């Protein structure tokens, strides 16, 4: 197992820990939860950089990395819905976009195409990660700066829509009928 794949697996293993911390009531759980989430999100950037620089890109990594990202974001958003911090429709939009793009990638793969993360898709991940981290910290820690968390989640929704549309427009040929 190479380092990039180990980082991806570490991100997946951090998810149950994140859930337990976020849904437990103890002093400092917001700080610990935000730290876990940010560190796990950071492994997304690190595994990709490492894999490309050290020429350690693998099929397992190509498949597992985007799934790990979606699981991390979905877990955090579902916890935030449970805690009453995020509306369920926001979580559904962000999680749904992730599932739709993953489905598009699966269709492309079945037709012999590989869809790499676009620049806008990477920006979306970081906007989402920062917004979710700020939401995890919450009003008690951020005080008047909590407005940044709210602006961040709206920005994440906007970038999610735009980047999702970008993927589907760029790869619309995958849906073209072969009979035409």
N, C-alpha and C positions, 0 to 999 in steps of 0.2 A: 504494500500500500504506500502510495506516495504522499508527500506533505499536503498538496492541495486537496486530495480526497479525504485525508485525515481532518483537515480544517472543516470540510463540508460535513463530515460525520459528527464532529464536535458541535457544529451549529445545530444539527438535529438533536443531539443528546442534551443540549442546553434547553430545549423547548419544554420538557416536563419540569425542569428546575424553575424555569421562568413562570410557568403556570402555577406551581406551588407557591412561589414567592408572591406573585401578584394577587392570588386569591386567599392568602393567609393574612391575618391581621396581627402584625407585630411592628414595633417601632423601627422605622427605617426601611420597611418593605418597599416603599416607592423608590428610594435611592438604589437599593440592591436590585430591584427589578429593572430599573432603567439601565443600570450598569450591565446586567446580564444581557439585556436586549441589545444595547449598543455594541458590546463586545461580540455577540453572536453576529450582528449585522456587519461588523468590521471583518469577520472571517470571510464574508462574501467577497469583499474587495481583495483581501489578501490571497485567497485561494486562486482567484482568476489571474492576478498579477504573477504569482509564483508559477502557476502552470504555464503561462505564456513565456515568461522570462527563462525558465529552466527547461522549456520544451517537455513539460509533463502533462500535457493535455491528454485526457483519456476519455473513452466512450462513457465509462461509469461517471466520471466527473461532469461531462456534458449533460448527462441525464439527471444526475442526482442534485447538482448545484441549484438549478431553478426550482426543483421540488423542495429543497431545503429552505430556500427563500420564501416560497409560498407558505410552507408550514409555519415558519417563524412569524411571519406577518399575520397569518390567520390566527395563530394561537394568541398573540398579543391582542389583536382586535377583539376576538371573542371574549377574552378576559376583561377587556375594557368595556364591552357591552354588558357583561355580567355585573361589573362594578358600577354601571350607570354612567360611565364617563363618555361613552360614544354611543350614538344612536345605531340601532341595528341596521338601518338602511345604508349608513355610511360603511359599516363593515361589509355588508353584502356587495356594495358597489366595488370596493377595493379588492375583496376576495374574489368576486365574480370576474373582474378584469383579469386577475392572475390566472384563474382557471381557464378563461377563454384564450388567453395567449398561450398557455401550456397546451391546450387542445390544438391550436393552430400549429404549434411546433410539432405535435405528434402527427398531424396530417401531413405536414411538410416532410417529416422524417420518413413516413410511410411511402412517400413519393420520391425519396432519394435526395431531398433538400435539407440543409441544416440552417436553421434560423438562429443567428447569434443575437445576443442582447444588443439593441440599438443604443446609441448614445442617450436618446431621450428615455429609453427604458431604464438605463442605469441612473439617470438623474431622478426618475420616478422613484426608484428604490431608495435613494438617499433622502429625498424629500419626505417620503413615507417613514423612513427610519427615524429621522429627526423629529417629525411630527408625533409619531407614536411614543418616542422617548419622552418628549415634553408632556404628552398626555399622561404617561405613566407617572411622571413626577407630580403632576396634579397641582391644584390651586394652593394647597397648603405649603408646598415648597416654592412654587414659582410666584405666588402672590399676584401682583398686577401684571407680571410678565406672562401669565397664563394665556393671555390673548394671543401670544405667539404660537401656542399649541393649537388654538382654534384656527388661526390663519393658516398654519402649517397643514392641518388636515384638509382644509378647503383647497389649498394649493395641491396637495397630494391627489385629491379627487380630480382636479382639472388636468394635472399632468398624466394621471392614469387614463383618462378619457382620450387625451391627445395622443399619448404613446400607443395606446391600444388601437386607435384608429390608424395610426401610422403603420403598425404591423399588418393590420388587415388590408389596408390599401396597397402596401408594398407587395404583399403576397397574395393578392386577390386571384392571381392566375391559378392558384392551387384549387380554386373552386370552379374553374372554367370546365364546361362540359366537353368531353372528348368527342362527342357526337357532332358538335357544331362545325 
